[in-house]
Amino acid sequence: MPPMSRSQRRRQPVRSQQRREASSVGVATERLTVSRPARRMGAEPIDYSQDYAWVRQDLIRILLWGGLLFVGMLAFYFVR
């Protein structure tokens, strides 16, 4: 299965116009049946690791700089 693009993953299902009209009229006794696609049981979860690899790199860089600055502040406190 080819990888899905970001726009395809985020696409939301389109709501039925009939359902909106029925709710705006206030018909609560009648239920409109909306066909739903069958859910595949063997579907694999989407792998977001490639999309957010740069976030992991940035967080590691922030962690390293923060740790170095913290150690530097402690060293400065005891040396002065």
URBEL-V281915 format. One record per residue. N is the residue number from 0. PSI is psi in whole degrees, -180 to 180 (NA if undefined). OMEGA is omega in whole degrees, 0 to 359 (* if undefined). D_LAST is the distance of its C-alpha to the last C-alpha in Angstrom with 1 decimal. Layout:
BEGIN
n: {N/N}
psi: {PSI/PSI}
omega: {OMEGA/OMEGA}
d_last: {D_LAST/D_LAST}
END
This chain:
BEGIN
n: {0/1/2/3/4/5/6/7/8/9/10/11/12/13/14/15/16/17/18/19/20/21/22/23/24/25/26/27/28/29/30/31/32/33/34/35/36/37/38/39/40/41/42/43/44/45/46/47/48/49/50/51/52/53/54/55/56/57/58/59/60/61/62/63/64/65/66/67/68/69/70/71/72/73/74/75/76/77/78/79}
psi: {127/150/145/146/166/-38/-33/-35/-35/-3/129/150/145/132/149/138/-33/-38/-40/-41/-40/-39/-30/-28/-27/22/103/-20/-31/137/129/132/125/124/132/143/145/139/128/134/-31/21/134/144/152/134/111/3/-35/-33/-32/24/-37/-30/-42/-43/-43/-42/-37/-41/-41/-42/-43/-47/-41/-42/-43/-42/-39/-45/-39/-40/-41/-42/-42/-37/-42/-22/-34/NA}
omega: {182/180/182/177/182/181/179/180/186/183/181/178/181/179/181/179/181/182/178/181/181/181/180/179/179/180/183/184/181/177/176/179/178/181/179/179/180/181/180/183/184/183/179/176/181/181/181/186/179/180/186/179/180/178/179/179/179/180/177/179/178/179/179/180/179/178/178/179/179/178/179/178/177/179/179/180/183/183/186/*}
d_last: {62.1/60.4/56.9/57.0/55.4/52.9/55.6/58.0/55.6/54.7/58.3/59.5/63.1/65.4/66.8/70.5/72.2/74.7/72.1/70.7/74.2/75.1/72.0/72.6/76.2/75.3/77.3/75.7/78.7/79.1/76.5/76.2/75.6/73.0/73.1/69.8/69.0/69.1/65.8/65.5/64.6/63.2/60.9/57.6/54.5/53.1/50.2/47.5/45.0/46.1/45.8/42.2/40.8/38.7/37.1/36.0/34.5/32.6/31.3/30.1/28.3/26.6/25.7/24.1/22.0/21.0/20.0/18.0/16.1/15.6/14.3/11.9/10.7/10.3/8.6/6.0/5.9/5.9/3.8/0.0}
END
